[in-house]
Amino acid sequence: MGELELDTLRKVFGEGSKDIVAVDDLDITIEDGEFLVLVGPSGCGKSTTLRCIAGLEQVTSGEILLDGRDVTHAKPKERDMAMVFQNYALYPHMTVRQNLGYGLKITTDLSKAEINERVERIATKLEIPDLLNKKPKELSGGQQQRVALGRAIIREPEVFLMDEPLSNLDAKLRTTMRTEIQQLQQDLGVTTIYVTHDQTEAMTMGDRIAILDGGELQQIGTPLECYHEPVNQFVAGFIGSPSMNFVKVDHDDGSLHHDDFVYTLSPELTETIGNEAKALTMGIRPEHIEIASADAQNGIRASVNVVEPMGELSYVYLDIGGQTYTASVDGDTHLTAGDEVTVVFPEEKVHLFDRKTGDTIMNSTRDRQTVAKGHVSS
């Protein structure tokens, strides 16, 4: 078993008027065997949360429960957790064999033969048996990462904690290791909490993702739930690459008014929004913007600033009323800087947010579902 529960976890640094709230009343339950990704911008509290779980930081208030056992104030070695650090934290004077076996040597009563047997088994699983007699300085970044993972796996813990373990690798190797970590976690079935600022890692690796900002949980759900049904504008803008486009509009009598265009709503959408919602932000993802004919309904005139060919698709940066918006179009679409085009934001793909609070008023009609204000998906 490896169910982990964070109950109103709070971490404050400093004293008095200079207090910095790094983690603010965090409530999350991670199921046994689940892969949960903590994601958010720098300074959002994700690494601090991980360090509190590991026992490397003392919590200010709240509880950390492992299989119902309170480990909030337990020493790190008493928590049955293993952590993989961003900088790998390998002992430079030890061989790979010694690095892998050291944790077992100091925390268990296993014999030397038993430790060596386990080291050999883990090294084979990670495809590094030929590196056992080498030292870290002789290894590539990917090889060091495998050793760091092996050192965590060999302890057979209840929970894996990973703090941006791929950030020091190049893009190609990062993609390879991302897949390997997923496969390892699935094979081992160990509860894993993975911290990253890279929303692509979060979307591709996690069973669920927990999005943090300013120490507060914004939303927790499956990657697709957070992508298609963001609970607020922050989540909508953070999840997805390129980011969602946002347009400030005013709602009046079934229309959204912008200085450069008027967007006419269907009667169904007008009813969904209601009459009280006035100052809004309209959101549209780059891949949902369509290049259309000049007479298209709700067509918006735009100037092409930059085109970035990516092969299968191209990113087109459009100027609408002095603001830049990004469209993702088919790679065979031929546009150049200076072109004048008409674009359409399909109504069924539009998101609407309260401009003052940032809360979601309506998500795209993929599921024809309105997300209640302040709701956090589970």
JOVEN-V365772 format. One line per field, one symbol per residue. phi: phi as a letter, one per 20 degrees, with the letter a starting at -180 (. if undefined). psi: psi as a letter, one per 30 degrees, with the letter a starting at -180 (. if undefined). burial: b if it has 24 or more other ideal C-beta (glycine too) atoms within 12 Angstrom, else e. A space follows every 10 residues. Layout:
phi->???
psi->???
burial->???
This chain:
phi->.bfdcddlfc ccdncmfegd eecdledbdd fgnedddecr fgneofffgf ffffneceff bnccddlnef dgdffgfeel ccddefemle ffedfggfff effffedcdf fgffffffff fffffemcff dgeedgfedf ffffffffff ffffflefce ccdlfdfeef gffffffgff fffffffeme gcdcdbdeff gffedefccd edblndfeac rfgffffecf ebfffgeeeo bffgeccfcd eblncddcgd acdeefgffg fffneffdec cedbfgfefd ecffdfflfc fbdeebcdfd ofccededdc mndecdddcg fefeccgofd cddcdggfde dccfffenff ebegegdlce effmfdfc
psi->khkkkjjhkk kkkakbfgkj jekjikjkkj lkgkjkkjll lkgfgeeeee eeefgfkkle llljkjhfkj gegllefgfh lkkklegehk jfflleeeee feeeefflgk leeeeeeeee eeeeeghgff gfgllefgll eeeeeeeeee eeeffhlekk kjjhfgfgll eeeeeeeeee eeeeeeefgk kkkkklfjfe eeefekelkj kkkhfkkekk aleeeeefhk fleeeefekk kllkkkkklk kjhgkkklff lkjklleeee eeelffjdjl kkkkkeffkk kllfgkkgkk klkkekkjkg cflkkkjkkj hfkklkkjlk ffkjklkfkk lklkjkeffk kkkkeeffkk ekllhegikk kkkfkjl.
burial->ebebbbeebb bbeeeeeeee ebbbbbbbbb eeebbbbbbb beebbbbbbb bbbbbebebb ebbbbbeeee bbeeebeebb bbbbbbebbb beeebbbbbb bbbbbeeeee eeeebeebbe ebbeebebee bbebebeebe bbbbbbbbbb bbbbbbbbbb bbbbbbbebe eeebeebbeb bbebbeebeb bbbbbbbbbb bbbbbbbbbb bbbebbbbbb bbbebbbbbb bbbbbbbbbb ebbbbbbbbe beeeebebee bebebeeebe ebbeeebeeb bbbbbbbbbb beeeeeebbb bbbbbebeee eeebbbbbbb eeeebbbbbe eebebeeeee bbbbbbbebb bbbbbeebbb bbbbeeeeeb beeeebbe
